[in-house]
Amino acid sequence: MQQVEDILRLANEARKRIKEISPDEARKLAASGTVLIDVREEKEFTAGHIPGATHVSRGALEACISE
């Protein structure tokens, strides 16, 4: 149970530092060489994503957030 609470605490802290951006902003950043990580579900990513974006599921991030 403590591990789940730690993960949730870390995820909430990270959310405070993460800025969500629009697809247009992401395209501009990608064009300038920025690495894009798409955390949507696999089905959503497969249905369409910005070329060059890397898919890392949110669940995978949450599982490894403490590392």
C-alpha positions in Angstrom: 0.0 0.0 0.0 2.8 2.4 0.8 4.4 1.9 -2.6 1.1 2.9 -4.3 0.9 6.0 -2.1 4.5 6.9 -2.9 3.8 6.5 -6.7 0.7 8.7 -6.4 2.6 11.3 -4.5 5.5 11.4 -7.0 3.0 11.5 -9.9 1.2 14.4 -8.4 4.4 16.3 -7.8 5.5 15.7 -11.4 2.2 16.9 -12.7 2.9 20.3 -11.1 6.1 20.6 -13.2 4.7 19.3 -16.5 3.2 21.7 -18.9 0.7 20.3 -21.4 0.9 21.7 -24.9 -1.3 21.8 -28.0 -0.5 19.5 -31.0 0.6 22.6 -33.0 3.1 23.6 -30.2 4.3 20.0 -30.2 4.9 20.0 -33.9 6.9 23.2 -33.7 9.0 21.8 -30.9 9.5 18.5 -32.8 10.7 20.4 -35.8 13.3 22.1 -33.7 14.7 18.8 -32.4 12.8 18.4 -29.1 12.0 14.8 -28.1 8.3 14.3 -27.7 7.0 11.6 -25.4 3.3 10.6 -26.1 1.7 9.1 -23.0 -1.7 8.4 -24.4 -3.0 4.8 -24.6 -1.5 2.6 -27.2 -4.7 2.6 -29.2 -4.8 6.4 -29.3 -1.1 6.6 -30.3 -1.6 4.0 -33.0 -4.6 5.9 -34.3 -2.5 9.0 -34.9 0.5 10.8 -33.4 3.0 13.4 -34.3 5.8 11.9 -36.5 8.9 11.2 -34.5 7.0 11.1 -31.1 8.0 8.3 -28.8 5.2 6.3 -27.1 5.7 5.5 -23.5 2.4 4.6 -21.7 1.4 6.5 -18.7 1.2 3.3 -16.8 4.8 2.4 -17.6 5.9 5.9 -16.5 4.0 5.6 -13.2 5.5 2.2 -12.5 9.0 3.5 -12.9 8.6 7.0 -11.6 10.6 6.5 -8.5 13.6 5.4 -10.6 
